[in-house]
Amino acid sequence: MKTVLAVLARFAVVSLGCVAAALPFGFARAEPASANPVLVIGGFDADRGILEDLRAELADRGYRAYSMVLPAAPAGSSGTEGIADSAAVVAGKVAEIRRTTGARRVDLVGHSMGGLAQRHYVKFLGGSDSVGTYLDFGTPNYGEPLGFLCAPLFPGCRDIAPASEFLQQLNTPPALPPGLPAYHLYSENEGPERLHLPGAVNTSVQQFCSGRHVTHRNEPQDAAFQDLIDSALRGGPLATDCPRQFFLSSR
């Protein structure tokens, strides 16, 4: 997202927040990008334009960045297939990226339901052996009540509904494989995604940019979220200079 307009929109106000793991802070984009390829995974009914904005931004910052949306059930949009089945598709995409790049590990950046699919992959499908950094953002790790609305129609909706069999299994301790570098980022303007993920560094964008309003849909294209994702992939510390918000139209 290095357009002239986006560059002009940035301003130099630095807001610092605190992270659950008490990491030090400081905006340090000068560090080299991770050597691992990065796979961005969209969520339920993912907006491909917004998803591409994040993938392109990471590519501009020096990453070998890829993106994917979750599979659709018949007559459904992306993410309507069962999340365990989606996790198997994530596994296949990671294997493809490793094969084509020669990389040993791939970093995962999953938005919303994409985070649930990638967590099933690292926890139950052997993904921890192939993943470098795990990051989800905007992910309702304990369920999204809106899933009940479409649960009669689609397996993915049934899986994301709170207390589903899928989520009970996924959240059986440990929530993440031990030793996996993991982050859970969220917006305080949203509900279920604010619940913390055990074993991860948990923080909201508002802990760095007080008063910032970011809807769930716009998280992948919010520049402060992009900064936090970038700094996490570089190994921390988490940091952002809280760029002015500028959202592109999509769809």
Stockholm file with secondary structure:
# STOCKHOLM 1.0

chainA/1-251         MKTVLAVLARFAVVSLGCVAAALPFGFARAEPASANPVLVIGGFDADRGILEDLRAELADRGYRAYSMVLPAAPAGSSGTEGIADSAAVVAGKVAEIRRTTGARRVDLVGHSMGGLAQRHYVKFLGGSDSVGTYLDFGTPNYGEPLGFLCAPLFPGCRDIAPASEFLQQLNTPPALPPGLPAYHLYSENEGPERLHLPGAVNTSVQQFCSGRHVTHRNEPQDAAFQDLIDSALRGGPLATDCPRQFFLSSR
#=GR chainA/1-251 SS CCCHHHHHHCCCCCCCCCCTTCCCCCCCTTSCCCSSCEEEECCTTCCHHHHHHHHHHHHHTTCCEEEECCCBCTTCCBTCSCHHHHHHHHHHHHHHHHHHHCCSCEEEEEETHHHHHHHHHHHHSSGGGTEEEEEEESCCTTCCTTHHHHTTTCHHHHHHSTTCHHHHHHTSSCSSCTTCCEEEEECTTSSGGGSCCTTSEEEEGGGTSTTCCCCTTTGGGCHHHHHHHHHHHTTCCCCCCCCCCCCCCCC
#=GC SS_cons         CCCHHHHHHCCCCCCCCCCTTCCCCCCCTTSCCCSSCEEEECCTTCCHHHHHHHHHHHHHTTCCEEEECCCBCTTCCBTCSCHHHHHHHHHHHHHHHHHHHCCSCEEEEEETHHHHHHHHHHHHSSGGGTEEEEEEESCCTTCCTTHHHHTTTCHHHHHHSTTCHHHHHHTSSCSSCTTCCEEEEECTTSSGGGSCCTTSEEEEGGGTSTTCCCCTTTGGGCHHHHHHHHHHHTTCCCCCCCCCCCCCCCC
//
